[in-house]
Amino acid sequence: MTRLAEKLGPRTDAWATEHHDELVAVRRHLHAHPELSFAEYGTTSFLEQGLRAAGLEPRRLATGTGLVVDVGSGGPVVVLRADIDALPLADLKDVPYASTVDGVCHACGHDVHTTVLLGVARALAAVGDLPGTVRCIFQPGEETVPGGATGIVASGVLAGADRAFALHCDPSIPAGTIGLRTGAITAACDRIGVTLSGPGGHTARPQLTVDLVDALGRLITDLPGLLSRQVDPRAGMSLVWGAVNAGVAANAIPQRGRLQGTVRVLDRGAWQDAEGLVRSLVERVAATTGAEVDVDYVRGVPPVVNDSRTVALQRAAALDTVGAERVVLSPQSMGGEDFGWFADVLPIGLARLGTHGGGTSLDLHRGTFDVDESAIGIGVRFLARAALQALQADIAATRSAPARAAPPVPGDTSPHDAVDERREPDDEFSRSDRSGS
C-alpha cells in the first residue's frame, strides 16, 4: 500500500502553491477586520463561507463564534486547531491591510493561524481519499483567561480523536523554518494580586503604625526568592511583579497598597500546587510586617506540554515540508497558550512557524507585528502533512501486531514502521526538555 503521506502530501503542497495569492488575500482580510475574543462573528461568517465553498459543512460552536468542520469521515480522527481572536491593541503599521477597527489588531498572528487552517481544510477536501477524519477547529477566545480552549474541551468535539496539532507564529526564526520541541514549550500563566492594609501614619513615626510601603517592598523582593527555594528548579516557576500602587504623599504612610504580577511555570504538576504555595508564602511574609493581607489568585492557562510521539509525527511532516536544515529546536517560552487544555483529553503537539522575513524582528503583542506571508503556504503544507502522518500512523497501529519487546531497528522503512507510534522521537527534540519541565 502506498504510504498516505507520500501519496497525498504532494497534492496538498501543489494546492498550497496554486492558491498562494488567495491565501494571502484571506490573511489580509482577516488582518484588516480583527475581532476580540468571543466577538468573532464576522470572522466566523467569513470562514463559514470559505469552507462551504469547498463543499464542507462547518458547525458553529455553542459560544456563537468559532467553527468545527470535519474533512473526511470515519476513524482515525486527527484534530487541527487555530485561534481566531485578536488583541485590544492599536495597529501601528502603514500597510494596505492595516486594521480598520480602532484599538484592535492581530498582533499575535492568529490571522495567519486561521488562514493556514482554512487552507488545510480546503486542500484536504480538494485532494480527497482520506482514510479517516481531519477535524478542524477554529477556536474563539484564546486571548482570554482561562481561554476558549476550555469550552472546546467541555463541548466534547475532541471525543474520539487520537491527537491534536496546532502551530504558532514565531518572529524570532526565519520564514520557511519550523520549530519543534518535546515536552513543555510554553508555560502556565496565573495572575496574582496582593492587597496590604494598615492604619496609616506619619513617616516621622513609623514605629507607631504599620509601614505599608516597607511591607510591600518585602513582598516584592522576598517572595520570588522564597518561591525559588520551595519548588524544584526544573519546574521553571517564576513570579514577576508588574504593578505596584501605594500612597500619594512623601510624608504619609498609606493605609493601603497593592501588588500585581504573574506566576509562570513549565511543569504541570508544579502548576497544580502553585496557588496554595504562593498564598502561604505571601501570608508568611506579610505576618512579619503586621499588615493585613488579601490575596487574589486567578488560575490562567496550563503549560503546553508536547507529546513525544506527536512531535515525532510533526518532525516527519516538517522534514518533508522544509528539509532538515530548516527544522530547528524551539526554545521554551514563558508565555501562555490555552492549547494546553487540549492535553486534558488527548496528546498534543504545538509547533512554531517561522515568520521573520528579514530586517528588524517584529515581536508578538505589539502594534507593529507583521509576517513574511510566504510562511502561510509553509504552514498549510506542514499542518496538512502532519495530519496525514498522524492518520497513517494510527492506521498502521491498528493493523500491526502487538508492540515488540525491542524498539524498531533504526532505518527500518517498512510501511508498518514508517512512523512507528512506539518509537521515541529524535533526541534533538527531547533530550533538552528533560532538564526543563
Buried (B, 14 or more C-beta within 10 A) or exposed (E): EEBBBEBBBBBBBBBBEEBBEEBBEBBBBBBBBBBBBBBBEBBBEBBBEBBEEBEBEBEBBEBEBBBBBBBBEEBBBBBBBBBBBBBEBBBEBEEEBBBEBEEBBBBBBBBBBBBBBBBBBBBBBBBEEBBBBBBBBBBBBBBBBBBBBBBBBEBEBBEEBBBBBBBBBBBBBBBBBBBBBBBBBBBBBBBBBBBBBBEBBEBEEBEEBBBBBEBBBBBBEBBBEBBEEEBEEEBBBBBEBEEBEBBEEEEEBBBBBBBBBBBBBBBBEBBEBBBEBBBEBBEEBBEEBBBBBEBEBBBBBBBBBBBBBBBBBBBBBBBBBBEEEBBBBBBBBBBBBBBBBBBEBBBBBBBBBBBBBEEEEBEBEBBEBBBBBBBBBBBBBBBBBBBBBBBBBBBBBEEBEEEEEEEBEEEEEEEBBBBBBEBEBBEBBBEBBEEBB
